[in-house]
Amino acid sequence: ELFIEHGYEGVGLFYVLQEKLAKHEKPMKTTVLKHQLKVGKKLEKIWKFLEEIELISSCNGETFCEESLNNTEIFKDKNEKMNLYYFNMRDILL
């Protein structure tokens, strides 16, 4: 749907947003994010469309991607479990 409406510009903005938000690992201020990505009038239309189809969300001046936040939480949980597992195995082997 995004590609049909806005083509490669829309898809590009979405992936850049996902990368920025995933790297930051928490919601970012919308104004800062728009300034960093140099969102003008045309990209603002795409931004609104991304919010309409719920690929990104903005709340209280912060932008986030539910999917990225969920993936970050899952990764942190798995990482903690693996660290605990390695710590326990190290104790058993020593």
VOBA-1610 file (N, C-alpha, C; in pm, whole numbers, padded with zeros to 5 digits, always signed):
BEGIN
Glu+00082-00119+00000Glu+00000+00000+00000Glu+00087+00126+00000Leu+00193+00125+00078Leu+00283+00240+00083Leu+00350+00263-00052Phe+00397+00157-00114Phe+00464+00169-00244Phe+00367+00217-00350Ile+00244+00168-00346Ile+00144+00207-00445Ile+00114+00357-00434Glu+00100+00407-00312Glu+00066+00548-00290Glu+00184+00643-00313His+00304+00605-00265His+00415+00701-00263His+00544+00650-00328Gly+00542+00532-00381Gly+00659+00482-00453Gly+00781+00461-00365Tyr+00898+00473-00430Tyr+01023+00447-00360Tyr+01053+00550-00252Glu+01004+00673-00269Glu+01026+00775-00166Glu+00959+00733-00035Gly+00839+00682-00044Gly+00767+00637+00075Gly+00835+00520+00142Val+00874+00422+00062Val+00942+00304+00116Val+01076+00345+00177Gly+01147+00433+00109Gly+01276+00480+00159Gly+01263+00551+00292Leu+01164+00641+00303Leu+01143+00711+00429Leu+01110+00613+00541Phe+01027+00515+00511Phe+00990+00416+00613Phe+01112+00339+00662Tyr+01197+00292+00570Tyr+01313+00215+00613Tyr+01415+00300+00687Val+01432+00425+00646Val+01523+00514+00718Val+01471+00539+00860Leu+01340+00559+00871Leu+01279+00577+01003Leu+01300+00454+01089Gln+01278+00337+01032Gln+01298+00214+01109Gln+01441+00200+01157Glu+01537+00229+01071Glu+01678+00220+01109Glu+01710+00317+01223Lys+01664+00441+01210Lys+01689+00542+01314Lys+01629+00499+01447Leu+01503+00454+01443Leu+01434+00417+01566Leu+01494+00291+01627Ala+01534+00195+01543Ala+01593+00072+01595Ala+01729+00101+01659Lys+01805+00190+01598Lys+01937+00224+01653Lys+01921+00296+01787His+01819+00379+01798His+01797+00456+01920His+01735+00370+02030Glu+01664+00264+01993Glu+01602+00165+02083Glu+01494+00221+02174Lys+01447+00341+02148Lys+01335+00396+02224Lys+01276+00507+02138Pro+01157+00555+02174Pro+01095+00662+02094Pro+01185+00785+02086Met+01178+00853+01972Met+01256+00975+01950Met+01162+01094+01937Lys+01211+01211+01971Lys+01130+01333+01954Lys+01103+01352+01805Thr+00977+01375+01775Thr+00934+01388+01636Thr+01003+01504+01566Thr+01014+01618+01633Thr+01075+01735+01570Thr+01221+01710+01537Val+01293+01645+01626Val+01434+01615+01604Val+01448+01517+01487Leu+01365+01415+01486Leu+01369+01314+01382Leu+01339+01375+01245Lys+01238+01459+01238Lys+01203+01524+01111Lys+01315+01617+01065His+01380+01685+01159His+01491+01774+01122His+01610+01692+01070Gln+01643+01582+01137Gln+01755+01499+01095Gln+01732+01440+00956Leu+01607+01404+00928Leu+01574+01343+00798Leu+01535+01446+00692Lys+01539+01573+00729Lys+01505+01682+00638Lys+01368+01660+00572Val+01268+01638+00658Val+01132+01615+00609Val+01070+01748+00570Gly+01041+01762+00441Gly+00976+01882+00388Gly+00828+01855+00365Lys+00768+01935+00277Lys+00624+01922+00252Lys+00588+01787+00192Lys+00665+01742+00094Lys+00633+01615+00028Lys+00650+01497+00123Leu+00761+01496+00197Leu+00784+01386+00291Leu+00689+01394+00410Glu+00640+01514+00441Glu+00542+01528+00549Glu+00413+01454+00513Lys+00375+01460+00385Lys+00257+01385+00338Lys+00278+01236+00358Ile+00397+01188+00325Ile+00429+01046+00340Ile+00429+01010+00489Trp+00485+01098+00572Trp+00490+01076+00717Trp+00348+01057+00771Lys+00257+01145+00731Lys+00117+01135+00775Lys+00055+01004+00728Phe+00088+00963+00606Phe+00035+00837+00553Phe+00088+00719+00634Leu+00216+00723+00671Leu+00274+00616+00753Leu+00202+00606+00887Glu+00164+00721+00943Glu+00088+00721+01068Glu-00053+00666+01046Glu-00115+00703+00933Glu-00252+00657+00903Glu-00259+00505+00892Ile-00160+00446+00826Ile-00162+00300+00809Ile-00089+00229+00923Glu-00053+00305+01026Glu+00003+00255+01152Glu+00135+00181+01138Leu+00218+00228+01044Leu+00355+00174+01037Leu+00444+00245+01137Ile+00412+00372+01164Ile+00479+00446+01271Ile+00370+00510+01357Ser+00406+00547+01477Ser+00312+00612+01567Ser+00378+00734+01629Ser+00299+00838+01649Ser+00347+00958+01718Ser+00254+00987+01834Cys+00315+01009+01950Cys+00236+01036+02069Cys+00319+01126+02161Asn+00257+01232+02210Asn+00325+01327+02300Asn+00456+01379+02243Gly+00458+01406+02114Gly+00577+01462+02051Gly+00689+01364+02027Glu+00661+01234+02044Glu+00763+01132+02020Glu+00713+01035+01913Thr+00804+00990+01830Thr+00771+00896+01724Thr+00835+00762+01756Phe+00761+00655+01728Phe+00812+00521+01751Phe+00747+00424+01654Cys+00807+00309+01643Cys+00755+00202+01559Cys+00728+00083+01652Glu+00602+00045+01663Glu+00565-00064+01754Glu+00646-00190+01727Glu+00663-00222+01600Glu+00735-00344+01563Glu+00880-00339+01611Ser+00945-00224+01593Ser+01084-00210+01637Ser+01095-00221+01788Leu+01001-00158+01859Leu+01005-00166+02006Leu+00984-00309+02053Asn+00892-00380+01989Asn+00868-00520+02026Asn+00992-00606+01998Asn+01055-00585+01883Asn+01176-00660+01848Asn+01290-00630+01945Thr+01301-00505+01986Thr+01405-00467+02082Thr+01384-00537+02214Glu+01260-00541+02261Glu+01228-00608+02388Glu+01258-00758+02379Ile+01219-00820+02269Ile+01245-00963+02249Ile+01395-00989+02249Phe+01471-00905+02178Phe+01616-00920+02171Phe+01679-00906+02310Lys+01634-00807+02387Lys+01688-00787+02522Lys+01659-00909+02610Asp+01536-00962+02602Asp+01501-01079+02681Asp+01588-01199+02645Lys+01604-01222+02515Lys+01687-01335+02471Lys+01832-01316+02512Asn+01880-01193+02501Asn+02018-01163+02536Asn+02042-01186+02686Glu+01946-01144+02769Glu+01959-01166+02913Glu+01958-01315+02946Lys+01872-01392+02880Lys+01865-01536+02903Lys+01995-01604+02861Met+02050-01562+02747Met+02175-01622+02701Met+02291-01586+02795Asn+02295-01463+02841Asn+02400-01423+02937Asn+02390-01503+03065Leu+02269-01524+03113Leu+02248-01604+03233Leu+02290-01749+03209Tyr+02255-01802+03093Tyr+02292-01939+03058Tyr+02445-01954+03054Tyr+02514-01861+02987Tyr+02661-01868+02980Tyr+02724-01852+03117Phe+02669-01765+03198Phe+02720-01745+03332Phe+02708-01874+03413Asn+02592-01940+03404Asn+02570-02066+03476Asn+02660-02177+03423Met+02676-02184+03293Met+02762-02288+03234Met+02908-02266+03276Arg+02949-02142+03282Arg+03086-02112+03324Arg+03108-02159+03468Asp+03011-02139+03553Asp+03022-02184+03693Asp+03028-02336+03701Ile+02951-02403+03619Ile+02948-02550+03620Ile+03082-02605+03571Leu+03136-02545+03466Leu+03261-02595+03409Leu+03382-02562+03495Leu+03374-02458+03574Leu+03489-02420+03657Leu+03472-02484+03790
//
